[in-house]
Amino acid sequence: MSFILKPVDVVESISRQDFKKNYLDKKKPLIIKGLTKDWPAREKWSTDYFKEIAGDIEVKLVDNSKADPKKVINASIATMKFGDYLDLIKREPTQLRIFFFNLFKHKPELVNDVKIPKELMGGFIESMPAMFFGGSQAITFLHYDIDLPHLFHTHFGGRKHIILFDYKWKKRLYCVPNTTYALEDYDVSNPDFEKFPALKGVEGYEVFLEHGDTLFMPTGMWHWMRYIDGSFSLSLRAWDSSITRKMASVWSLFLHGAVDSAIKIVFRERYALWREKLAFTIAEKELKRGRPKK
């Protein structure tokens, strides 16, 4: 038994008007299969290519382990030459992944391989193209992005399994207080509803991305990701045009970044245990209230 999941709409291409009306304004996800059809990256990018041009770069690695309450989220567990890491994910299954890697900083010429989809919307943060790499056992824990951007997430070199939830389900997903991520004690692909009863009835979306596919994730959307194959993704970020949403972004960065980090340093394990218990209390109260409003 799992969540109530439905597929995401899939299009080959879409007009700016239809995208805004049916997806951006409604904060609804969308797969655009043809967005990258004229990107040089679609044919050019591969693990072999990146090894050739950037193999000597030292990269920080994370795995599927539960976050250490004394450390910042996504703290690295090891470092490795980028080329050696790319060989690893191509050769064998591994949990090791690279999180939020700005390869463009090291190889600025890569920007010529990507076309920002300004024909669909404005507000792109062109200085922050982030890349993510993972082995075939790697999982990205359930979370929403701390700065609340819209995301255009394009996958390369294999397949990726993604589960999405609207922001309104935040409390029912056992969001850890003062953070943007859920408790790491349940398997999103096969949750234990007896231990986590508030998950019953939560509705979401299920996505399987292939090479060249782009997933639009609206601001605040929760996402969990599993690499089916050793592969990689590029995320382009865009600010929401709403002043209210921009203010929410600043507040989120302050509360979930600076404030949470400061409390964590002082109280460590006690703080971690307290907020995990509170996540259960909040989820149970929200369950009694019924279906959340938008």
Secondary structure, DSSP 8 states (H G I E B T S, - for coil): ---EEEE--EES---HHHHIIIIITTT--EEETTTTTT-HHHHH--HHHHHHHHTT-EEEEB-S----TTS-TT--SEEEEHHHHHHHHHHS----EEEEE-HHHH-GGGGGG----TTT-S-B-TT--EEEEE-TT-EEEEE--TT--EEEEEEESS-EEEEEE-GGGTGGGTB-TTSSBB-TTS-TTS--TTT-GGGTT-EEEEEEE-TT-EEEE-TT-EEEEEESSSEEEEEEEE--S-HHHHHHHHHHHIIIIIIHHHHHHHHHHHHHHHHHHHHHHHHHHHHHH-S---
